[in-house]
Amino acid sequence: MNKLFLYVVLPILLVIAAAIGAAYIWVNKPLTLPAPKVDVLVPKGATPASIASQINQAGVSLNSAAFVLMARLTELDTKLKAGGYQLVQGDSPLKILRRMAQGDVTSRQITIVEGWNLRQIRAALAQHPDIKQSIQGVTDADLTTQIGLDAPYAEGLFFPDTYIFPIGTTDLEILQRAARAQQQILERAWSARQENLPLRSPYQALILASIVEKETGKASDRARIAGVFVNRLRLNMPLQTDPTVIYGMGENYDGKIRKKDLQTDHAWNTYTRGGLPVSPIASVGQASLHAALNPEKHEFLYFVSKGDGSSAFAKTLPEHNKNVSQYILGRKP
């Protein structure tokens, strides 16, 4: 019996004890964070696995399988609550899990929507009750200086995403984060661009992507619409896109665009001026940026909305006029 305990039972007990000890150390050991504070958004219906993935994507190394097992064994996996959480130095996996189960939301969030212009972004920041206002009265031109942006216009330089922040964060700080995110994403997209595009800089790519963002009603049309504009740029044809004209009209736009609006010259009127406008016209999502830098290769020079979100494309003006007659004027083909 003693030999059985010594050679069989005792080793098993030691292994179990070692495993328990290692697990205890892991669940309570502070994680290594890439910054003093790391924001993590837990969406509604999130699972321990998806939360672990979010934490890893935020730059925090976390064993996903162990996190899931811990959540199940503690029975906290069914108590996780959605919200914005902030990880701080000293946080362990167990401490983070308990915080999320208790709904101890230490952060708030704001979403910058794809296609919003800067005026809409500033309005959303101003209306958020937990954001400290610091840029009221600051012009867009001065805003670029305060944020440290090296661009002639602030429009389009803020990446559309959901940003988590502690209460009392300033609007300027959120814009600085959005600007850094946009710059990083733009640099990666530019480095992976298609060859021989008629674009001289990442900023021009951002301008084109903003037009694609506003012109696309159906996601599957993005690359084809981008291809139309690239074809026009190569042929030195005016882009003739209504969203740029509307942007240039500013607050004078009342929901309708008239012939006189198309003929009124300004820096964003792509009917009266050739090439790209002087700045982006909206915030740009990754899909539109990818489409602008990797457009579909085709011979289309025209497109028109079908009224259902999709577009009809044409290679020639007569073909385009037929599409306009059918889809805009409602005449049978």
N, C-alpha and C positions, 0 to 999 in steps of 0.2 A: 504493500500500500504506500509506504514511504517513497519507494522508488518510482511508483506510478505518479505520485504527486510531484516528485522532484523532476522527473524527465518528461512528463506529459502535461499535467495540469498547470504547474508553475510557469513553464514557458508561455502557455496560452494566456494565463493571467497577466504575465508581464507584457505581452503584446497588446492585450486589451488596455492595460494601464497606460502604456506608451501612446496608444492611439487616442485615448481619452485626454491624456496630457497634451498631445499635439493639437487636438481639436480645441481644447480650452485656450491654449496659447494663441491659436489662429483667430478664434472668434473675438478675442479681447486685444489682440495686437493692433496698435494704431497703423493705419494705412499710410503709404507714402503718397502725398499729394503733389501735383506739379505747380501748385500755387497755394498761398495761404488759405484761400477759399475757392471751392469748386461748386458750381451750380449744376444741379441735376433736376430735370423735369420728369415727374412720374405721371404719365397720362392715365386717364380713367381706364380701368380694366387691365392695368399692367400686372405682369406676373413677376415672381422673383427672378426668373431667367432674363426677362426683358429689362428689368431694373439693373441687373448685373451687367448686361450689355451696355446700357446707358452709362453706367459708371465707368466701364472700360473705355468707352468712346470719349468720355470726358478727360481721359488721360490718367486715370487711376487704375493701377493693376489690381484686379480682384478675381479670385478663382470662382468662376461662375457656378460650377458644379457644387462646390463647397457652400456657396452662398444659398443656393437652392435647397440643399440638404438641411442647412441650418434653419432656413425658414420653415421647412416642413416639420422638423423635429421640435421646434419651439411653438408650432401651430400659429405662427404669425403670418403665414403665407396667405391666409384668407382675410386678414385684417388690414392689409396695405391700403393706404389712402392716397388719392391723387393730389398733386400739388407741386409746388416748387420747393426744393430742399437745398440747403447749402451745407456741403461737407467742409469741415474745418480740421486743422491740424490736431491730432490726437484722437480723431474718430476711428473706431474699430468697426469691423463688419457687423458685430452684434449691436453696437450703439446706433449705427445707421439704420439697421433693420427695425429696431425698437422705435426709433424716431418716426419712421415712415408708417409703422403700425399705429402709433399714437396720433398721427396726423399733425405732428409738430412742425407745421409749415413755417419756416423761418424766412421765406422769400415770397415775393410777388412775381408776376410775369406780365409781359406785354408782347403782343404780336405785331410785327410789321408785315403787312400783307404784300404779296407779290403784285406788282403793278401800281402800287400806291406812289404818288409823287411826294415830294418833300413837304408840300403844304399839308397833305393828309397825315404824314408821319408826325409833323410838329403838332398838329391838332390832337392826335391820339396821345402823344406825350403830355400835352397840356391838360388833357381831360382825366388823366390817370391820378387818382387820389393819393397814391403812395409814392409818387415821383416828385422829388423836389425840383421846383421850377427855377431855372437859372439862365435861360436863353430867350426869355420874353423880351422883345424889343431888339434882339440881335438880328441883323440882316443875314441872309443866306451867305453873302460874300464874307462877312465877318465870321460866320460860323465855320467856314472852311479854315480860316486862320486859327481859330480857337482849338479846333480839333487837330490841326496840323496836317491838313490835306493839301497835297500838291496838285491842285486841279483848278481850272478857271471857274467851275461851277460845282455846287454841292449836290445838285440833283443826281440821283442814281448811284451815289457812292455809299449807300447804306444797305447792307444785305438784309433781305426780308426773311425773318425767322422769329421764333419765340425766344425772348430774352428773359431770364430769371434774375431777380435782383433783390437785395435786402431793402426793406422800407427806408425811405429817405435818400435813396440813390438819386443823383441829379439826372436831368434829361440829357445834359451834355455827356455824362459818363456812359449812358446807354448808346448814344450816337457814336461815341468813340469806339465802343465794342463793335457796333454794327459796321463801322468803317473799316476796322481791322479785319473783321470777318470777310467783308467784300473784297478787300485787297488780297487776302490770302487765296480766296476762291478764284478771283480773277487771274492771279499769277499762275495757279495750277492749270486753269482752263486754257490760258494763252500758250503755255508750254506744250499743251497737247493738241494744238490747233491743226486744222487741215493745211496742207501746203498751198502756196500761191494764192492766198486770199487777198482781195483788194483792200486790206486793212493795214494801216501803218503802225498801229500801237494798241496796247491793251485798252486804252481809253476809247479808241474808235470801236473796238469790239464791244465795249460796254454800251456805247451809243446804239449800235446796230441791234444788240440784244434787247435793249429797252423798247425798240420799235417792234421787234418780234413779239415781245411780251404783250404789248398792247394790241397787236394785230391778230393774235392767235386766240380763236374761240374753241378749238379742238386740239388737244395735246398732240395728236398724231400728225397734225398739219405743220407743226413748228419748223421742222427741218426743211420742209418744202417751201414754206413762206420765206424762210431765211435764204433759201436758194434763189428765189425770185429777186430779192433785194441785192444779193451778191451779183447776179447776172446783170442787173441794171447798173450797178456800180462799175462793173467791168466795161459796159458799153457807154458809160457816161450819160446814161438816161436819168432824168429826174426820178427820185424815188416815189414822189406823189402819193404820200401816205397821210391819211386824214389825222391820225393821232398826233402827229408832230404839229400840225396846224392848230389843233385843239389845245395842245399844250401851250403853244405860243399865245393863244388868246387869253390864257389865264382865267381869272374870275369873270371875264366877259362872256365865256362860253355858257350858253343857256340850255344846252342839250341838243341844239341843232347847229349844223354847219352849212353855211350858205355859199353861193358862188362868189360873193364879194369877199368872204373869208378866205377862200382859196386864192384870191387874187391880191389880197393885202399882204405886202411883203414884210417879213420879219425873219429873225435869225433861225427860226424853226420851221419856216414854210418850205416844205420840200416840193412844192409846185412852182414856186418862183425862184428857187435856188437849187443848184445842182449839188450832188454829193450828200454826205451826211449832215445833219444839223449840228449846231455847235456844242451840244451837250446831250446826255441821256434825257429821256422824258419821263422816266419812272424807275422804281426799284426793280431789280432784275433777279429772278430766280435762277437756280442752277440749270434747269431744263432749257430755258431760253438762251442762256449764255452758251451752253453746249451746242445748241442748234446754230447760233450765229457763227460759232467757230468751227462747226462741222456740218455745214449746210448740205442738203441733198443736191446731188449733181443732176441737173436736167436742163431743158431749154425753155422753161416757162418764163414769161416776162410780165404776166398779169395774173391777178386773182381777184375774186369778188366773193363776198359772203353769201352763202346759200340761205341764210336765215335760221339755220338750225345749229349754228356753231361751227360748221365745217365750211370749206371754201371750194369754189370752182376755179380751176387753173386753166390758163390759155397761153399758147405760144405766139399768137398773132393778135393784132388789134381787132380785126373783124370777128375772130372767134371770141375775144373778150367782150366785144359789144353784144354779141348774141347772149353771152352769159349774163350781162348786165340787164338786157331786155327781159330775160327769163326770171332771174332771181331778184332783181331790184324793182323793175317796172311791172313784173307779174304777167308778162305776155307769154303765151304758149310758144314753144320753139317750133 
